[in-house]
Amino acid sequence: MSELPKTFDPAEIEKRWYTHWEDEGLFRPDRPNAEPWTLVNPPPNVTGSLHIGHALDNTLQDILVRHARLQGKDARWVVGTDHAGIATQMVVERQLNEKQDKRTNYTREQFVDMVWKWKEESGGQITGQLRRLGCSMDWANERFTMDDGFSKAVLKVFVDLYNQGLLYRDKRLVNWDPGLGTAISDLEVETIEVKGGFWRFSYPLADGSGSIEVATTRPETMLADMAVAVHPEDERYTALVGKQIRLPITGRLIPIVADEHADPELGSGAVKITPGHDFNDFEVGKRAGMKPADMLNMLDAKAAVTQTADGLIPDEYLGLDRFEARTLVVKRLKELGCLIPHVVKDKEGNETEADFEPRTIQTPYGDRSNVVIEPWLTDQWYVDAKTLAGPAIDAVKSGAINMVPKSWEKTFFHWMENIQPWCVSRQLWWGHRIPAWYGPSVTPLGYDFVNPKHFVAETEEAATELAREYYVQFVEEEFEIKTFGRQVEADVHVKSYHREIPLWRDEDVLDTWFSSALWPFATMGWPEPGEWEARYPNSVLISGFDILFFWDARMMMQGLHFLKEVPFKTLYLHGLVRAADGSKMSKSKGNTVDPLGLIDQYGADALRFFMAAMESQGRDIKMDEKRVEGYRNFATKLWNAARFCQSNGIGASSTIEPPVADLAVNRWIIAETVACVQAMDLAFADLRFDGAANAIYQFVWSRFCDWYLELIKPVLQGGDAPGSFSGDEMREAAGAQGEVAETRAVAGWVLDQILVMLHPFMPFITEELWSKTGKREHDLIVAQWPMADARALDPDAAREIDWLIELVSEIRAARTEVNVPPGARLPLHVADASELTLARLQRQGSALARLARVDVASGTAPAGGALQVVVDEATFALPIGDVVDLDAERARLTKAIAAAEKERDSLGKRLENPAFVEKAKPEAVEKARTDFADKAAEAERLSAALQRLG
């Protein structure tokens, strides 16, 4: 047994123990015959750094994996990072820009080599930070989504889906980021409120019979308008449906169509339709019979105006940025008399005109580029998500996947049942390059390079063979297929017609969500035979609710499709960590919290316990540094309790079973320990992290430290002991050898159980105490989880010690309320006591005297000036006239009661006022309610204290 230092120093022990665990392979001990238990981490971006959301997510995962390991399972926490196509490419391009260099100065292969070099030198910072948090991951088998083995799985899935007709190339609208020059997912779009405008235009009918009014927040898109839509039941426009409009500026003839998308109650009821630049308009266009290939696109990849297929956009607009084009379009429409001004009246009734009505517009921005996102019509690769979604929906409905909390199921079903095709291609250089090659299609007129034929295969050789099988049907003489890394120009190969056929690789890469959707099985060797066969499906998945559709649902779809089984049995969705005032954290607001800073200040254990204690089935967590500090104090309290045990000869237990005990206090703490195990087992089964944390916190702080260690001090230090519940006479010597040995054995056993139960939450301090409190056969990380043996419960002992604790607590509270000096010893008189209570007083008298600073007296209490405490049937009186000025104390209490009642009533009136409740900020209303409850409780408590004085 090594002596514990006086001061608990988290920083000193954390690095030492983590290095030991990892070096010894204790994160995945060799347990070949044990039950497999698997959890995969949501792979953080290789460019990432630990933020407070990561801290929550990974703390919850580590709690579960450490708990499973303690249960003797073959627990594996699969760890890895995501190649993060956009984020990583941006990092490397930014480094080039700092050197006045750019990506396009290099070949694709050269740039990708640069990214790999950056990854080896600087990537993966977050993995070191996860170690700081204490995450017991299987680092020996760390994965990366661009690993050779993982990449093989990605290519296989792409090709298989394509061959099954579930992956295809199509022309559709995507979220286009002009700053990055690529399509992005919905998750990468951040909607921001921006001050904008609402313009109204008059479009003339082509036959000269009149005009129709439309309105828009994006005037520039009228350069690519292809229709005006009205509601089919809007009688104002019934006669106009089918007629044509001649667009101002371009002169394009467009039809008036009937579609329910047009809202008769909104504006004029007529809506301009630009199917190439608006998601709703795209659907209207399709319903009107427009093919995506025929929809007009007026912007290039940088969101500058480009000529449409009909060539009708005037030259003065070409090359303009979209917002520059907006200004010019409004100017020209105004000059043409097509702009309908917005009329504003002042207080006096005077009218003024403006070009537009000011409005706040919900505007989509790229979360990385900070550029306004443009709906853009382009050719991309899509997955038939609707077909793949069916089995995932059925799995959740049947309970094959247990979603916790259940409240997310309704949202899940709604999204999955209305899922759209999944765009999986990105216009980047870093990532899994799409395994598709193109060659000119063969027509009666020759090779068509504009509409090429594509060949999808896992390798270039396989794609070449597919191409050969296609061209051999048309080419009679010998020919050679030549492959290129990028698209080729047709005229390069015209002269080698029928002899050399070019084949070029698709330049796009796959969406990173496509590859991470394979995480539960590709990380373990699929499609080759391997560990995945025994570990799939995973036991549980923990993620934030914000990636339910972008990652969790996609894993369900891919896992069920390729392995015919759910990827995980349970899906736990946690909430967000918010700022102290409940607002969402963001760098722009300056309210983010650095978890590494909290670890530096309070230790990883304190931060982890805060996360667990505050996590309540998916509800958001309000960041509270004071609570983190409080859990640091909790760790210190446990440290000091262990030092007390060590100084009193209490060391490591020699048994997993509870020791045999005669003393009531020892039988009580054994029963309390078992009850704590039971509570934690139930909480873990229900994934109630807060319930498990609260159970062990209350047991350690209150039952063990505050009460048990105090109750056994007389035994250990030679004073009177709490008596045996058996009713036998008190032992003559409290320090009798057998009694001391029993108490040391029980206390050591209880401390061991505490360290094991607390380990998943606070791994560092518990491992340190485990190692310092006695000789061990193994480290705590691979110890055995306690058994909740109901035979150890002892209702009689529990009732007696709980009675003692209640009586001591009531006396202490009463003394405090009337300002009895802490050192004053008071006589204690009892009335109306049953035989049971008198027997308990006999057995526990010495403990009561020491803890409550009273002397049990015989006879009735003197009249007047005595505190009254009622516990069960008995009334306990403590005369205080000799130590307290009763009149002054009554006056103080009366004054304090009046003040508390006045504040209570004032707050009550404010809360009864509907204007305050409805108009005040929610946090102000909540504070008023809390203050009202506090003042009401204070008034009640002080009134009870005054009544006690008589």
N, C-alpha and C positions, 0 to 999 in steps of 0.2 A: 504494500500500500504506500503510494507516494503522497507526501503531504501537499495539500492544495494551497496555492498562493492565496493571500488574503484578498486580493483584488481580482475580479473576473475581467479578463482582457480578450475580447472576441478576436481582434486582429491577429493576435499571436497564435491562437489555436486554429483559426480557420484555414490558413494556407498549409499549415503542418498536417492537419488531418486530411485535407482534400488530396494533397500529394500522396499521402500514405494509402488512402483508399484506391486511388487510381493506379499507383505503382503495384499494389498487391492484387489487382484485378478483382476487387471486392464489389464493383458495381455489377458484375455478372459472375457470381461464384459458380463453380462447376457443380451442377445439380442434374445429372443426366436422367434420373428417374423421377424428377419432381414434375409437378403440373406446370405446363408452360403458361406463362402470363406475359402478354406483350402490349406495349404501348408505343406509338410513334409520335414524335414531336412534330408540331407544325413547323416545317423547315424554315428558319429565318433566312432572310436575304443575306447572301455572302457579303454584301456591302453594309449590313446593318450594325447597329450598336444597341445595347440593352436599354429599352425604355420601360416605363412602369407597367405597360400592358404585357410585355414579355415576362416581367417579374411575376405578375399574377399568374399568367398561363403556365409558366414553367414551375412555379412553386406548387400549384395544385397537382401537376403531373408528378413531381418528385415525391410529394406526400403519398400518392397512390402507389408508386413503384417501390418506395421504401417500405410501405406497409405490406405489400405483396411479398417482398423479399423476407421480411420478418415472419411472415406466415409460412415460410419454407418453400415458396413457389420458385420456379425457374424464371425469375422476373427479368425481362429485357426491355430497356427503354431505348428504342431505335433513335439515333441522333444523326443529324446531317444538316446541310445548308442548301438553299435554292440558288441556282445560278443567276436568278433575277435579271432577265435580259435587259430591260430598259434601264434599271438602276445601275447595273454594272457597266453597261456601255456608256452611260452618262459620266460615270466616275472617270473612266479612262479617257474619254473625249475631253473632259474638263482639264485633265492633266496635260493633254496635248495643246489645248487652247492657251494654257499658261505659258507654253513654250512657243507661242505664235505658230502652232502647227495644227493640222486637222486630219481627221480620219481618212478623208478622200485622197490624201497624199500617199496612201498606202494601198496595197492590195488587200483584199478581204482576209487572206491567209495571214498576212503580216499583222494586221490589226488584231485578229483573234489570238495570235501568238502574244501580242502585248497584253491582252486581257488575262491570258493564262499566267503570264509572268506577274501581273499585278495581284492575281488571286493567290499565288504562292507566297508573295512577299507581304501583302497587306490585307488580303481577304481573310475572312474568318475571325475578325476581332471579337465578334459576338460570342464565339465559342469559349474564349477565355473568360468573358464576362459571365457566361452561364456557370462556369466553374466557381466564380466568386459567389454566386447565389447558392451554391451547394448542390447543383443538379447532378444526380448520380446516373449519368448517361453511359451507354455502352460505347465509349470513345474508341475502343480497340477496333470497332467495326463502323466507324463514322462514314457516312455516305455523302455524296455530292450529286446533284441532279445531272451533271455533265460527265459523271464517271462513265467509263467504257461500258460496264455492265448495265448501268441504268439507261444509258443512251440506246443500247440494243433493245431494251424493253420498250422504250419510247417509239423507236422505228417500227417495231413489230406491231404495236397497237395501231399506229397510223395506217400501216399497210393493210392490216386485217380489217379495220373499220372501212377502209376504202373498198376493199374487195367484197365486203358484205353490203355495200351500198349505203353505209351509215356515215360516210365522210365524202364530201364532194366539193367541187369548186363552183362558186356562184357569184353573181353580181348582185350585191345588196348594199344597203346603207350600213356604215360602221361609225363608231366614235373615232374621229380622226384628229390626231394631235398634230397641228401644223408645225409646232415647235420641234417635236421629235421626229416628225415625218413617218408616223406609223399609226396603225389602228391600235386602240387600247380597249381594255375591258371596262365594264361599268364600275368596277371597284376602284379603278384609277381615275375616275371622274369625280370631281368635287364641285358641288353646286354652291354658288356664292350669290348673294343678293347684290345686284349692281344697279345703280341709277341709270335708267335708259329712257326710251321713248316709245310712243305708240302712234304710228303714222297712218293716215287714212288717204286712200287714193281713189280716183274715179277712173275706171277702165271703160273705154267706149265700145259699144257693140259694133261689130263689123259692118252691119247693114245700115248704120247711121241712125238707128231708131232710138237711141238713148245711151245710157251708161249704167254701170253697176259699181257700187262702192265696196271696197275691200279695205282691210286694215292689217297692219303687220308691225312687228318689233324689229324686223330685219329687211328694210327696204331694198337692199342690194340684191336679194335673192329673186326679185321680180325679173331680173335679166334671164332667168331660167324657168319662169313660170310656164306650166303646161296645161293649166285648167283653172277654172273657178268653180268651187263646189257650193251648192245650196242644199238645204234639207229637203228631202222629197215631199214633205208635208207642209212646207212653207208656201202658202198661197201667193205671197208676193212675187215669187219667182217661177211659179209653175209654167207660165207661158215662155219663160226664157230658157228652160232646160233644153239643151240640144243646139241652141244658138251659139254663135262664135263671137269672140272678143278679139279686137286687134290691139295687141299690147302696145302701150307707149314705148318709145325708145327703140325697141327691137322690131316692132311691126309684126311680130309673130301672131298667127291666128291660133287661138286656143278655144276649147269648147267650155260651155257651162254644163256641169254634170250634177246629178242628184246623188247626194251621199249623206248618211246620217252623222258623219263627222262634223258637218256644219251645224252650229248651234243657233237656232233662230233668236234666242234671247241674248246672244253675245254680239255686240256691235251691230252691223247692218244685217247679220245673218248670212253673209256671203264670205267665203274664205278663199284666198289665193292658194293655189296648190303648186308647190315646187318639189316634186317627188325625189329629185336628186339631192335635196339638201334639208329634208325634214322627215323624221321617222313616221309621224302621222300621215304626212302627205304621200310618203312612199306607199303606204297601205291603200290610201285613197286612189292613187294612180293605178295600182294593181287591180283594184275593184273596177276601175273605169276601163280596164282592158289594155293598159300600157304595159309593155314588157320592160323589165329592168334594163335590157340592152338598149332600149330606145329612149330611156329617160335622160334628160339633159344634165350635164355636169358643167358648171360654170367656174369652178375653182381648180387650181392645181394643188400639188402636195404641200405647198407653202401657204395655201389659202389666198393666192393672188388670182385675179380674174383671168380666165383663159377662154378661148373661143369655144362655143358650143358646136355640136355636130351640124346644126343648120346654118352656122356662120353668120348669125344675125346680130351679134353683139358688136356695137360700133368700136372702132379702133381706139378711141380715146379712153375706153375702160380697160383695155387689155393690159395686163401687167400690174394694175393697181392692187394694193392690199384691199382686202374685203371691206375694211372700215373706211378707207379712202374712197372706195367705190360707193359706199353708202352715202357719203356726203355728196358725191357727184350725182347719183341717182335722184336724191331728193331735190337737188338744185335744178336738174333738167325737168323733172316732173312738175316742179313749181312753175318753171318757165313755160311749160306746155299747158298749164292750167289744169293739170290733173291732180294737184295736191289740194286736199281739203283741209283748210286750216283748223286748228284747235282754238275755240273761242273761250276766253276766260273773263268772268265778271268780277269786278272788285266790290268792296262793301257798298259803294255808292251806286252800283249798277252799271258802271262804265265797262264797255267791252273792249278787250284787246285780243289780238290774234297771234298765234304762235304756230310754227311748222308742225309741232307734235305735242301730244299730251305726255307730260312727265310720268314715268312709272318706274317702280322697282321691279327689276326683271330677275327671275331665277336663272342664272347663267352658268353653264357647265365649263369648268376649267380643268385642265390636266393637272393632277396633283403633283407632278414632278416638274413639268415645263412651265406651269403657271400661265399657260396660254389658253385662250378661249377655244373650246373643242368645237369642231365642225362636223355635223353629219355629212358624210361624204360617200358617194356612190363609187364603188370600186370592186374589183374581182378579188375574192378572198377564199380561203378554205374554210368549210363549215362542217360541224358535226351535227348529225340528226339527234339533237338532245331530247326531243320529245319521245322518240322511240326508246332511248336509253333511260329516260326518267320513269317509265312505267314500273319496272321491277323495283326501283328505289322507293317509289310511293307505296307499293304493296308491302315492302319490307318494314316500313315504319308503321303502316296500318296494322300489320299482323303482329307487331311486337318483336319481330326478328331483330330490329334495331330499336333499342329502348332509348328514346330521346328524353333527356333531363335538362331543364324542366319541361313538362308536357305542354306548357303554354306556347312553345315554339312550333308545335305540330301544325296548327292552323295556318300559320304564316308559311311554313314549309310546303304544305299541300297546295296552297294558293299559287305560290311561285312555280312549283314543279308542274302543276297542271296547266299552267299558261306559259311554259318555257318556250323560248325562241331558239332558232338555230344558233349554235355556238361558234362564233368566229375564232378560229384557232391559229391564224397566221398573223405574223408581225413583220414589219418592214425594218428589220434589224440585221446586224452582222453577227451578234453574239447570241448564241442559243442553239437549240437543236434544229439544224437546217432541214427543211421539209424534203422528204425523200421522193421528190417528183422531178422528172426530166421532161423537157418539151422538145418536140420536133415539128417541122412543118406538116400540116395536114395535107392530104393529097386530094385534089379536086380535078375535074375534067380539064381545067385550064392550067394545071400544074401544082406547084407547092404553094400553100397558103401559110404565110408566116404571121398574118394578123390574127388568125384564129387557129393557133397551133393545137396539135394533139399532145396529150400528156400521158406519161408512163410512170406509174407509181410502183416502187420496189424498194426493198431494204438496202440494196447495193447498186452501184453504178453498173456492174456487170449484169445484174438481173434486169435492170431497166433497159440496157442495151439489147438484151435478148428479146424483151417485149417489143421494143421498137423494130427489131429485125423481123419479127413475126408479122408486124403490121405492114412494113414497107414491102416485104417480099410479095405481097398480094398485088402490088401495082408496078413494081420495077422488074423488068424482064432480064436485063443484063446485070452483071456483077456490080455491087455497090459496097461502099464502106461507110460505116457510121462513125462520125467523129464527135467526141463529147467536149463541151465547153463549160466553164464554171459559171458563166453568166449569159444572158440573152444575146443572141447574135443578130446582125442586120441581114436582111434577106439578100441584098445585092452582092454580099460577099460570096454567096454560094450559087448565084444564078449560073455562072459559067461552068460549075461542076455539077450541073443538074443531072440527076440519075446516076451519078458516080459517087459523090460524097454527100452524105446526108447529115446535117448538123443536129446534135442533141445537146441541149443546154439545161443546167440544173436550176431549179427554182431558187431564187435568191432570198426568199423569205425564211424566217425561222418560226418555230412553234411558240404559242402563248405558254408562259411558264406554268399556268394552271393546268395545261394539258399534261405536262410531265409530272407535276406534283400530284395529280390525280391518281398516279400509280404508286404512290409512296408506301401504302401498307403492304405491298407484295414485291414491288420491284427492288426495294431496299434489301430484300432478303433473297435475291438471286433469281426471281422469276424472269424469264420463262424457263430457265434451266432448272433441273431438279435441285432441290436444296432446302434450306431451313424453312422457307415459306410454307412448305407442305405440312409442317407440324404447327406453325404459328399463325396460320391464317384460318379463320378471321382473328384480328387483334381483339384483345379483351375490352379495351375502352379507348375512346378518343376524347381528348379535351381540347376545346378551341373556343375562341371568342365567337359570339353570335354573328359578328359582322362578316365572318367568312363562311357562314353556313352554306350559302349558295355557290360561292366561288371555289371552295375547296372541299368541304364536307360532302356536299351533294354530288360533286363530280367524282369523288372517291367511291361513293355508293354506286354511281352509274357504271364506272369502269370496272370496279371489283365484281359487281353482280354480273356484268356482261362477260368478262373474261374468265372469272373463276367460279361463276355460278353460285356465289355465296357472298353474304354481306361482308364488308371489310372490317367491321367492328361490331361488337354486340351491344355496346352502350355508347351513346354520344352525349357528352356533357357540355353544355353551352354556358359559359360564364359571361358576366356583364363587363362593362368598361370601368376603368379607374378614372374617376372624375376629380376635378379640383375641389377644394374644401367647400366652396359655395355651390357645388353641384354642376357647375358648367363644364363643358367638354374641354379637355386640355388641348392646347395648340401652341406652337412656337410663336405665332403671331400675337397671341394674347399674353405671352410671357408667363403662363401658369403651369408649365410642365414641371415635372419632378424627376430628378436624376436618381434612379435606384442605387447606383454605385455610390453616390454621395451619402445616401441614407445608410448603406452598408458600412461606409467608412466611419460614420458617426455613431451608429447604434449596433452594428453587427448584422450579419446575414440572418441569424436566427430571429432577431426581433422583427425584421422586415417580413420574413416568411410567416411568422406567427400572425402578424397584422393582416397579411393577405388572406390567410386561412380563416381567421376569426371573423373577418368582414365579408367573406364570400358566402352569400345566402341564396343559393339556387338561381344564379343568373342575374340577380339584381345588381345594379351599378354600385360601385364602391366610392365613397367620398374619401379622398386622401386626407389623412389626419396625422400629422407628424407627432403630435402629442401622444397618440395611441401607440405609435412605433416606439417612442421613448418609454411608454408604460410597459411595453412588452420587454424592453431591455431591462427595466426594473424587475420584471417577473423572472428573467433569467438570473439576475443578480440575487434575488431572493432564493431561488433554487440552489445557486452556488453556495450561499451562506448556510443554507440548510444542510447541504452535503458536508460543509466544513464542520458544522456542529456535530453531525453524525460521526465524522472522522475523529473529532477530538474526544468523543465519548465511546470510542472503541467499536463503533458500528461500521461494518465493512460489507464486502460483497456477500451475497447470499449463496449458500451451498446447495440450494434446491429450487426447482421451478415451482413445486407445490408449496402452498403456504405452510409455515411452521406451525406446530402444535402450540396452542396458547390457552392459558387459564385466565389471565387478567382480562377484565372486561374491556379495558381500553385497547388492548392488543387484538381481541376478537372483533372489536368495533372497526379498527382501521383495516383489518383483513377484509371484513365485509364491505367496507367503503371502497377498497381497492377493486374488489370483484365487481361491485356496482359500477365503478368507473369503466372497467373493461367492457361490461355489458353495454353501457351507454355509447361507448366509442364504437363497438362492433355494429350496433344498430345505425349509428351515424354514417359509418363507412359504407354499410350496405345500401343506404339511401343516398350516398354521395352528399351528405350534409357536412361540408367542411367546417362550417361555423359550429354545428352541434358537437362535432368531435373535439374541436379546439376549445370550446367552452367547457366541455366535460373535464378535460385534463387540466385546464387552467384552474377551474374552481376546486378540483380535488387537490392539486398541488398547493395552491395559495391558501385556501381556507382549511380544508380538512387535515392536510399533512403538516404544513408549516405553522399555521396559526394555532391549531388545536392539538394535534397529536404530539408534536415535538414539545409543546408546553406541558401537556399532560404527563409525559414520561420523564420529565426532568427530575422529579423527586426520586424515581426509581434509579435513574442513572447517577444521580448526584448524592444519593444517600438520604433523601428525605422521605416523607410519607408518600405512599403510592395510592393512586385510585384503586379502590378495593376490588377483590375478586367478586364477580357477579354471582358466584355460587352461593353466596350467603355465609360462607365460612368466616370466621373471625379474621380481622385484619392481621396481616402478618406482623410479627413483632418488629422485624427490621425491614424497612423498605428496600434496603440494599442487599437483601438476601441473594445469595449466588444464583439460585434457580430463577428468581424473578428478573434479575439483571440479564442473565443469559437469554431468557425468553424474549425480553424486550429488545435486546440487541439483534437477535435473530429476526424478529418480526420487522423491526425498523429497517434492517438491511434488505430484507425481502421486499418491503414496500418501496424503498428507494430504487431498487433494481426494476421493479414493475413500472415505476414512474419514468425511469430513463428509457425503457423500451417503448412505452406508450407515447412519450413525448418525442422520441427520435424522429419520426417522419416530419414533424413540424420544426423541430430545433435540432438538427443533426450534429452540429458542432459541439455545443456545450454538453449534450448528452453523451457523446462519444468520449469527450475529455473526462467527464465525471466517471463514466464507466471504467475508464482505464486507470483512474487514480484512486478508486475506492476499494480495490482489491485485486487479487490475482485472477485473471480470466483465461479461459480456454480459447476464446475467440473474441473478435471485435464486436462491438454493439451492432454494427450495420448488418451483421449476419446472425444476430441472436434470435431468440424464439419469442413470438408474440404471446402475451399472457392468455391463459385459458379462463373463460368466464364460468368458473365452476360454481354453480348455485349452491352446492353443499357448504361452501364457505360462508354463505350468508347467515347471520346470527341476529334475528329480530330482537331478542331480549337485550343483548349487549348494545345493539344499535339504539334501542329506545332509551336505555339508561344513559349512555354517553350523550345522545342528542338532548335528553332532558337537562343534563349538566351544562351543556353548551348553551342551551336556551336560557337557563337561569343565570349563568354568568353574563351572557350578552345583555339580558334585560337589566341586571344590576349595574353593569358598566354604563349602559345608555342612560339609566336614571341618574346615576352619579354625575355624569357629564352634563345633563340637561340643567341641573340645578347648581352646577359649579362646586361640587364637593372636591376639595383638594385631592389630587391623585394619590398622595402618600397616606391619606387618612384611612385608618382602619375603623370600620363601623360594626356595631353589633347587629346580628341578623336574627330576627324573631319570625317564627312561622306559626300560622293559624290555619285551622281547617285542613290539615294535612292528613292524607290517607296513610295506612300502614306501609304501602309501597313507597310513598314519598319519604316517610320517616326512615325506612330502611335504606333508601338511596342516600339520604343525608348522612346516615351513619357510615355508609361505605365511601362516599365521595366527599365527606366533610373537609378533609385536609386539602383536597384539590380545589374545592370551592373556596376555602379560606384564602388560599394562595392566589388564585386567579382573579377573584372578585374583591380581594382585600377586605374580607369580613371575618367576623368571629361568630360562629353559631352560638346563639344564646338561648337559655331556657326561659320559659314564662312568656307572658304577653308583653308587647311593646308599650313603652310609656305613651300616655295620651298626647296627641298633637306633635307636629314637627317631625313626622316620619315619612320617608318615601314608601310608597305602596307598589309592590310588584306582584303580579298574579301569573303563575305558571301552572297549568292544568287546574286542579281543584284547590291548590294551596295559595294562601296570600302571605307574602314575605314583606316584613316591615323593617326599615332601616332608620332608626332615630338619627337625625342630623343636626339637632339643635345646638350641639356643642361645637360643630365645625362650620356651620353656615349661618349667616345672618338671615333668618327666615323672612322677616319683614322686607328687607332690602331685596331678597331674591324674588318674593312675590311681586314686588313693585317692578322689578326688571322684566319678569315674565309677562306681566300685564301690559307693559309698554311695548314689548316686542310682539305680543299677540296683536295688539291694535295696529302696529305698523304693517305686519304681514297681512292682516285682513284688509287694510286700506289698499295696499298694492294689489291684492287678489281681486277685490271688488272693482278697482279701476281697470284692470286687465279684462275682467269679465264683461264690463260694459263695452269695452272696445271690441271684443269678440262678438258681442251681440249686435253690433252695428253692421248691417249688410254692406254699407259703403266701404268700410275698412276691409272686410273679408273678401269682397269682390274686386276691389281696385288696388289694394296694397300688393307689394311683391310677395310671391308665395313664401319666400324665406322669412319675410317680416311677420306674416301670419303664423307661420310655424313657430317662430321664436316667441310670439305672444302666447300661443297655446302652451308651450313648454314652461314659460315663466309663470303663467296662471296656475298650472299644475304644481309647480314648485312652491309657490307662495301658499296655495291651499294646503299642501302637505305640511309646510312649516307652521302655519297657524294651528293646524290640528295637533301637531307634535308638541308645540309649546303649551297648548291648552291642556293636553294630557299631563304634561310636566307640572303645571300649576295645580291640577286636581290632585296629583300625587302628594303635594305638600299639605293638603287638607285645609 
